[in-house]
Amino acid sequence: MFFNIIMSIYIQTRCDFAGGLPEYQSNMFNSTLSLYLDMARLAVEAQHVIGMRLMLISSGGAAGKREAQRMVSEKLEIAGTIAFENAVALASGRSFESIGKHTVDEYSRVVTNNRRRLSR
């Protein structure tokens, strides 16, 4: 239910509902709110993946061991990749907001792939 509420708010922010504000303030408001809602959606989806992973790991065996190893290596890989990409983006003068959006998008991609893989 919480996820549905987040998604309905997320969809609404794609529209300009801050009418009456000057264009630059309206765009800033919508893009910042959109980023916050993307982060909330990512947090909800990540909690779901954590639960599925914990069930698999707690079942033990080779599959649980493989998942634990995959989880650690995956986290190190994505964190290193994102840190490097963000450092390059900052050095090239990109805005903090665009860097934040890129970071959330990359983590969302990984979390979504994990959710699909674990739900099979």
Backbone as a chain_set.jsonl record, in Angstrom:
{"seq": "MFFNIIMSIYIQTRCDFAGGLPEYQSNMFNSTLSLYLDMARLAVEAQHVIGMRLMLISSGGAAGKREAQRMVSEKLEIAGTIAFENAVALASGRSFESIGKHTVDEYSRVVTNNRRRLSR", "coords": {"N": [[0.819, -1.187, 0.0], [1.912, 1.257, 0.843], [3.83, 1.569, -1.132], [2.206, 1.975, -3.377], [1.063, 4.455, -2.77], [3.351, 6.095, -2.778], [4.062, 5.804, -5.488], [1.841, 6.981, -6.752], [2.076, 9.64, -5.958], [4.543, 10.148, -7.091], [3.968, 9.967, -9.838], [2.28, 12.154, -10.082], [4.072, 14.246, -9.721], [5.31, 14.438, -12.1], [3.821, 16.094, -13.56], [3.197, 19.605, -13.873], [2.366, 20.779, -11.059], [2.775, 22.923, -9.496], [1.631, 25.362, -10.053], [1.558, 28.864, -10.777], [4.002, 29.547, -9.756], [7.076, 31.04, -10.849], [8.628, 29.903, -13.914], [11.313, 28.854, -13.622], [11.441, 28.325, -10.855], [9.359, 26.523, -10.573], [10.221, 24.347, -12.15], [12.517, 23.666, -10.672], [11.37, 22.951, -8.227], [9.738, 20.745, -8.985], [11.664, 18.947, -10.061], [13.34, 18.489, -7.87], [11.567, 17.403, -5.983], [10.801, 15.174, -7.434], [13.221, 13.766, -7.481], [13.487, 13.165, -4.738], [11.259, 11.503, -4.408], [11.955, 9.435, -6.135], [14.1, 8.422, -4.671], [12.727, 7.508, -2.402], [11.117, 5.516, -3.532], [13.131, 3.789, -4.393], [14.17, 3.041, -1.888], [12.014, 1.586, -0.788], [11.789, -0.519, -2.626], [14.335, -1.64, -2.344], [14.227, -2.589, 0.294], [12.445, -4.665, -0.045], [13.941, -6.38, -1.692], [16.048, -6.938, 0.063], [14.706, -8.455, 1.998], [13.989, -10.723, 0.439], [16.534, -11.643, -0.197], [17.555, -12.253, 2.354], [15.888, -14.381, 3.078], [16.734, -16.302, 1.236], [19.46, -16.568, 1.899], [19.268, -17.404, 4.561], [18.204, -19.9, 4.223], [20.333, -21.437, 3.716], [22.881, -23.696, 2.479], [24.358, -24.201, -0.808], [23.233, -22.312, -2.518], [22.507, -20.216, -0.796], [25.019, -19.446, 0.174], [26.249, -18.626, -2.187], [24.607, -16.452, -2.842], [25.145, -14.696, -0.709], [27.848, -14.119, -1.17], [27.633, -12.965, -3.687], [26.089, -10.724, -3.077], [27.804, -9.124, -1.501], [30.001, -8.672, -3.252], [28.678, -7.394, -5.346], [27.731, -5.039, -4.132], [30.163, -3.749, -3.503], [31.187, -3.375, -6.07], [29.245, -1.709, -7.395], [29.267, 0.532, -5.719], [31.916, 1.463, -5.986], [31.996, 2.02, -8.733], [29.987, 4.004, -9.005], [31.018, 5.982, -7.306], [33.369, 6.728, -8.68], [32.287, 7.611, -11.147], [30.724, 9.756, -10.22], [32.69, 11.45, -9.179], [34.062, 12.187, -11.498], [31.95, 13.457, -12.822], [31.425, 15.604, -11.078], [33.853, 16.972, -11.289], [33.671, 17.767, -13.908], [31.765, 19.672, -13.798], [29.022, 19.159, -13.534], [25.691, 19.422, -12.17], [24.691, 19.042, -8.707], [22.201, 17.941, -8.431], [21.764, 16.546, -10.866], [23.75, 14.655, -10.617], [22.877, 13.312, -8.354], [20.478, 12.237, -9.364], [21.489, 10.53, -11.326], [22.875, 8.726, -9.694], [20.788, 7.572, -8.159], [19.338, 6.418, -10.252], [21.16, 4.481, -11.216], [21.513, 2.78, -8.955], [18.852, 1.981, -8.719], [18.517, 0.505, -11.046], [20.174, -1.729, -10.525], [18.933, -2.766, -8.202], [16.369, -3.366, -9.18], [16.995, -5.332, -11.087], [17.963, -7.312, -9.33], [15.635, -7.847, -7.84], [13.989, -8.942, -9.829], [15.504, -11.229, -10.517], [15.577, -12.633, -8.069], [12.904, -13.154, -7.598], [12.139, -15.153, -9.259]], "CA": [[0.0, 0.0, 0.0], [2.803, 2.405, 0.91], [4.448, 1.699, -2.442], [1.205, 2.56, -4.283], [0.95, 5.882, -2.442], [4.576, 6.725, -3.292], [4.011, 5.849, -6.943], [0.847, 7.954, -7.211], [2.683, 10.964, -5.771], [5.622, 10.22, -8.078], [3.365, 10.248, -11.134], [1.762, 13.519, -10.046], [5.154, 15.223, -9.823], [5.709, 14.567, -13.491], [3.027, 17.215, -14.055], [3.524, 20.855, -13.203], [1.279, 21.12, -10.161], [3.182, 24.073, -8.697], [1.181, 26.496, -10.836], [1.678, 30.164, -10.152], [5.415, 29.849, -9.542], [7.819, 31.283, -12.087], [9.056, 28.663, -14.57], [12.538, 28.285, -13.056], [11.139, 27.775, -9.532], [8.489, 25.375, -10.775], [11.07, 23.243, -12.595], [13.372, 23.284, -9.564], [10.514, 22.27, -7.264], [9.339, 19.442, -9.515], [12.798, 18.031, -10.214], [13.81, 18.106, -6.542], [10.57, 16.489, -5.422], [10.9, 13.942, -8.205], [14.405, 13.048, -6.996], [13.164, 12.626, -3.412], [10.338, 10.383, -4.574], [12.749, 8.34, -6.693], [14.852, 7.826, -3.565], [11.778, 6.776, -1.561], [10.765, 4.305, -4.27], [14.3, 2.92, -4.321], [14.259, 2.508, -0.524], [10.976, 0.565, -0.621], [12.153, -1.679, -3.436], [15.531, -2.239, -1.752], [13.803, -3.358, 1.461], [11.843, -5.892, -0.561], [15.047, -7.227, -2.146], [16.768, -7.387, 1.26], [13.915, -9.544, 2.566], [14.137, -11.917, -0.398], [17.905, -12.139, -0.039], [17.695, -12.858, 3.676], [15.24, -15.699, 3.043], [17.59, -17.22, 0.493], [20.686, -16.805, 2.672], [18.951, -18.162, 5.77], [17.914, -21.288, 3.864], [21.623, -22.133, 3.739], [23.281, -24.443, 1.292], [25.201, -23.56, -1.818], [22.546, -21.131, -3.059], [22.627, -19.154, 0.204], [26.414, -18.991, 0.191], [26.474, -17.905, -3.444], [23.897, -15.169, -2.758], [25.882, -13.836, 0.228], [29.046, -13.654, -1.869], [27.201, -12.078, -4.768], [25.608, -9.486, -2.468], [28.949, -8.311, -1.087], [30.773, -8.234, -4.424], [27.841, -6.46, -6.094], [27.724, -3.755, -3.419], [31.472, -3.118, -3.691], [31.33, -2.978, -7.467], [28.404, -0.549, -7.729], [29.724, 1.693, -4.945], [33.135, 1.959, -6.618], [31.649, 2.58, -10.041], [29.244, 5.256, -8.805], [31.929, 6.978, -6.726], [34.236, 7.218, -9.749], [31.484, 8.386, -12.101], [30.329, 11.013, -9.591], [33.868, 12.306, -9.088], [34.275, 12.724, -12.847], [30.845, 14.388, -13.104], [31.666, 16.818, -10.288], [34.995, 17.675, -11.876], [33.275, 18.357, -15.187], [30.843, 20.773, -13.545], [27.6, 18.794, -13.506], [24.994, 19.857, -10.957], [24.493, 18.026, -7.679], [20.926, 17.281, -8.694], [21.924, 15.566, -11.94], [24.574, 13.575, -10.067], [21.987, 12.541, -7.489], [19.562, 11.476, -10.208], [22.264, 9.45, -11.935], [23.157, 7.748, -8.645], [19.542, 6.853, -7.86], [19.009, 5.6, -11.427], [22.059, 3.318, -11.265], [21.145, 1.866, -7.871], [17.541, 1.432, -9.053], [18.721, -0.526, -12.067], [20.715, -2.915, -9.867], [17.919, -3.309, -7.294], [15.316, -3.953, -10.01], [17.521, -6.594, -11.625], [18.002, -8.28, -8.24], [14.261, -8.232, -7.53], [13.532, -9.856, -10.897], [16.243, -12.487, -10.41], [15.215, -13.354, -6.858], [11.49, -13.517, -7.575], [11.891, -16.302, -10.16]], "C": [[0.87, 1.262, 0.0], [3.44, 2.661, -0.449], [3.48, 2.338, -3.43], [1.037, 4.055, -4.036], [2.146, 6.639, -3.0], [4.492, 6.862, -4.81], [2.968, 6.853, -7.443], [1.36, 9.38, -7.044], [3.763, 11.185, -6.817], [5.062, 10.595, -9.449], [2.845, 11.68, -11.18], [2.871, 14.547, -10.206], [5.665, 15.368, -11.242], [4.921, 15.686, -14.168], [3.455, 18.474, -13.309], [2.354, 21.257, -12.315], [1.645, 22.292, -9.259], [2.793, 25.352, -9.423], [1.274, 27.807, -10.081], [3.112, 30.532, -9.85], [6.055, 30.202, -10.878], [8.383, 29.963, -12.623], [10.299, 28.054, -13.916], [12.292, 27.705, -11.669], [10.281, 26.53, -9.643], [9.309, 24.159, -11.193], [11.957, 22.745, -11.469], [12.576, 22.49, -8.534], [10.177, 20.866, -7.738], [10.507, 18.479, -9.608], [13.342, 17.595, -8.86], [12.844, 17.125, -5.891], [10.623, 15.147, -6.137], [12.095, 13.11, -7.743], [14.131, 12.421, -5.633], [12.224, 11.427, -3.523], [11.011, 9.184, -5.225], [13.537, 7.638, -5.592], [13.94, 7.022, -2.648], [11.364, 5.465, -2.228], [11.904, 3.302, -4.228], [14.414, 2.282, -2.941], [13.24, 1.394, -0.303], [11.349, -0.695, -1.391], [13.377, -2.392, -2.865], [15.173, -3.068, -0.514], [13.176, -4.683, 1.042], [12.935, -6.874, -0.992], [15.838, -7.764, -0.95], [16.022, -8.554, 1.904], [14.052, -10.833, 1.773], [15.533, -12.515, -0.264], [18.101, -12.827, 1.304], [17.028, -14.225, 3.737], [16.123, -16.72, 2.333], [18.847, -17.564, 1.284], [20.392, -17.665, 3.894], [18.581, -19.611, 5.472], [19.192, -22.119, 3.805], [21.937, -22.809, 2.419], [24.124, -23.613, 0.339], [24.554, -22.285, -2.362], [22.651, -19.953, -2.095], [24.027, -18.573, 0.252], [26.726, -18.156, -1.05], [25.822, -16.519, -3.402], [24.625, -14.205, -1.83], [27.135, -13.271, -0.433], [28.692, -12.671, -2.97], [26.79, -10.719, -4.211], [26.78, -8.564, -2.121], [29.715, -7.792, -2.307], [29.993, -7.211, -5.247], [27.832, -5.07, -5.449], [29.047, -3.022, -3.596], [31.64, -2.598, -5.114], [30.518, -1.719, -7.784], [28.857, 0.692, -6.968], [30.978, 2.304, -5.566], [32.859, 2.64, -7.948], [30.967, 3.94, -9.898], [30.161, 6.341, -8.247], [32.83, 7.573, -7.806], [33.465, 8.092, -10.73], [31.066, 9.736, -11.513], [31.5, 11.972, -9.447], [34.157, 12.961, -10.437], [33.196, 13.762, -13.173], [31.023, 15.694, -12.337], [32.798, 17.643, -10.883], [34.634, 18.344, -13.201], [32.194, 19.419, -15.03], [29.363, 20.426, -13.576], [26.985, 19.198, -12.17], [24.843, 18.695, -9.982], [23.206, 17.248, -7.939], [21.054, 16.23, -9.796], [22.78, 14.387, -11.48], [23.72, 12.685, -9.164], [21.037, 11.678, -8.295], [20.278, 10.304, -10.855], [22.53, 8.341, -10.916], [21.919, 6.915, -8.331], [19.17, 5.946, -9.029], [19.87, 4.34, -11.491], [21.72, 2.304, -10.178], [19.784, 1.228, -8.152], [17.652, 0.317, -10.079], [19.195, -1.826, -11.423], [19.662, -3.573, -8.974], [16.795, -3.98, -8.094], [15.761, -5.28, -10.609], [17.564, -7.672, -10.548], [16.592, -8.759, -7.882], [13.729, -9.218, -8.562], [14.2, -11.229, -10.765], [15.782, -13.296, -9.199], [13.747, -13.798, -6.828], [11.161, -14.662, -8.537], [11.824, -17.577, -9.379]], "O": [[0.607, 2.21, -0.74], [3.579, 3.807, -0.876], [3.893, 3.164, -4.244], [0.886, 4.831, -4.979], [1.99, 7.692, -3.618], [4.813, 7.917, -5.358], [3.192, 7.511, -8.459], [1.107, 10.234, -7.893], [3.888, 12.279, -7.366], [5.623, 11.447, -10.14], [2.957, 12.347, -12.209], [2.64, 15.615, -10.771], [6.378, 16.323, -11.552], [5.312, 16.168, -15.231], [4.021, 18.388, -12.219], [1.457, 21.982, -12.747], [0.89, 22.619, -8.344], [3.546, 26.326, -9.409], [1.084, 27.841, -8.865], [3.422, 31.714, -9.699], [5.622, 29.716, -11.923], [8.589, 29.019, -11.861], [10.33, 26.847, -13.679], [12.883, 26.679, -11.331], [10.462, 25.581, -8.88], [9.119, 23.066, -10.66], [12.141, 21.538, -11.314], [13.051, 21.474, -8.027], [10.314, 19.904, -6.983], [10.362, 17.305, -9.269], [13.763, 16.448, -8.709], [13.268, 16.125, -5.311], [10.501, 14.099, -5.503], [11.994, 11.889, -7.626], [14.501, 11.271, -5.395], [12.386, 10.443, -2.802], [10.681, 8.041, -4.909], [13.633, 6.411, -5.576], [14.335, 5.962, -2.163], [11.272, 4.429, -1.569], [11.678, 2.105, -4.047], [14.725, 1.095, -2.838], [13.561, 0.371, 0.301], [11.237, -1.804, -0.87], [13.446, -3.62, -2.899], [15.751, -4.133, -0.296], [13.361, -5.702, 1.707], [12.857, -8.064, -0.687], [16.254, -8.923, -0.955], [16.643, -9.535, 2.312], [14.212, -11.909, 2.35], [15.697, -13.734, -0.222], [18.744, -13.874, 1.379], [17.549, -15.136, 4.381], [16.244, -17.862, 2.775], [19.254, -18.725, 1.331], [21.173, -18.555, 4.23], [18.635, -20.459, 6.361], [19.145, -23.349, 3.84], [21.331, -22.521, 1.387], [24.538, -22.493, 0.64], [25.241, -21.3, -2.634], [22.861, -18.818, -2.523], [24.203, -17.359, 0.358], [27.38, -17.117, -0.968], [26.403, -15.537, -3.864], [24.714, -13.014, -2.129], [27.449, -12.09, -0.278], [29.375, -11.664, -3.16], [27.103, -9.684, -4.798], [26.747, -7.369, -2.414], [30.038, -6.606, -2.381], [30.577, -6.269, -5.783], [27.916, -4.055, -6.14], [29.06, -1.81, -3.814], [32.172, -1.509, -5.328], [31.041, -0.773, -8.373], [28.833, 1.793, -7.517], [31.091, 3.526, -5.661], [33.414, 3.696, -8.25], [31.322, 4.901, -10.579], [30.086, 7.495, -8.67], [33.032, 8.786, -7.845], [33.919, 9.174, -11.101], [31.053, 10.744, -12.219], [31.325, 13.183, -9.579], [34.46, 14.152, -10.503], [33.492, 14.817, -13.733], [30.796, 16.772, -12.887], [32.707, 18.868, -10.969], [35.219, 19.362, -13.57], [31.754, 20.005, -16.019], [28.527, 21.327, -13.64], [27.684, 19.302, -11.163], [24.864, 17.528, -10.371], [23.137, 16.043, -7.695], [20.506, 15.136, -9.669], [22.56, 13.252, -11.904], [23.826, 11.459, -9.206], [20.809, 10.517, -7.955], [19.732, 9.203, -10.924], [22.422, 7.158, -11.238], [21.998, 5.69, -8.247], [18.73, 4.817, -8.814], [19.367, 3.256, -11.786], [21.647, 1.105, -10.447], [19.585, 0.05, -7.852], [16.958, -0.695, -9.987], [18.682, -2.901, -11.737], [19.513, -4.795, -8.985], [16.325, -5.053, -7.714], [14.994, -6.242, -10.635], [17.238, -8.827, -10.819], [16.383, -9.949, -7.647], [13.092, -10.211, -8.21], [13.541, -12.262, -10.886], [15.614, -14.512, -9.293], [13.399, -14.727, -6.099], [10.009, -15.089, -8.612], [11.623, -18.645, -9.957]]}, "num_chains": 1, "name": "protein.A"}
